[in-house]
Amino acid sequence: MFKALKAPKRNRRGVTIIELTIAMIVLIFLALAAFFTLSNLSSDAKAEASVSALEKMTQWRDSVIAKGDTAAIAAFNALTGPADTDNIALLQPILGSNFRPQAMQLSLDALCNSTKVTQNIKNRVASALGQTSAAGVCTAIAGDGFSEGGYPVVANTGANTSPFLAAL
C-alpha cells in the first residue's frame, strides 16, 4: 500500500530550533496584539456602559414626567438604587417590569478626562447631563452617583441640582 520514497526525505527528525523559535516569536506577537486589542475594547465598553446609564436615566425621567403622576415623580426623585424596592415597584408600571437603575462602570471624572474616550462619547455625556457644549465638554455635578459603581439617580447626583430631577 505505502511504499518508501526512492529519494530520502529532507528532514525526518521534525522541526529545527530556528523554525520553532520563529514560530514562537510570531505567536507571541499575535498574543500581544490580541491582548492590547481586548484591553482597549474593555475600556471602551466601560465608557459606553456608563454613557448608556446616563442616557437611560434621562429617558426614564422623561417617561415619568410624560405620565404626569405626582406619586411616580416623587418615587423617581427619591430613588436611591436597585435596593430601593418600594420606589422601583411604584415606577415599574410606567417604566416596565424590568426597570432597574444602572450603575456607572466608569466614573464621570475618568470618562470626561480620559484621552482614550472618543469625542462622540463625551458629547453624549454632555447631552445626557443637560450641558450644551459644541466642544462636548462634560463636567461632574455634585454627588457620588457619578463615581465608579455609583447609581446616577436624583438622590445621589445633587438632589435639587441633579440633571435627572423630574418635575412637572
C-alpha positions, 0 to 999 in steps of 0.5 A: 500500500505505502511504499518508501520514497526512492529519494530520502526525505529532507528532514525526518527528525521534525522541526529545527530550533530556528523554525520553532523559535520563529514560530514562537516569536510570531505567536507571541506577537499575535498574543500581544496584539490580541491582548492590547486589542481586548484591553482597549475594547474593555475600556471602551465598553466601560465608557459606553456602559456608563454613557448608556446609564446616563442616557437611560436615566434621562429617558426614564425621567422623561417617561415619568414626567410624560405620565404626569403622576405626582406619586411616580415623580416623587418615587423617581426623585427619591430613588436611591438604587436597585435596593430601593424596592418600594420606589422601583415597584411604584415606577415599574408600571410606567417604566416596565417590569424590568426597570432597574437603575444602572450603575456607572462602570466608569466614573464621570471624572475618568470618562470626561478626562480620559484621552482614550474616550472618543469625542462622540462619547463625551458629547453624549455625556454632555447631552445626557447631563443637560450641558450644551457644549459644541466642544462636548465638554462634560463636567461632574455635578455634585454627588457620588452617583457619578463615581465608579459603581455609583447609581446616577439617580436624583438622590445621589447626583445633587438632589435639587441640582441633579440633571435627572430631577423630574418635575412637572 
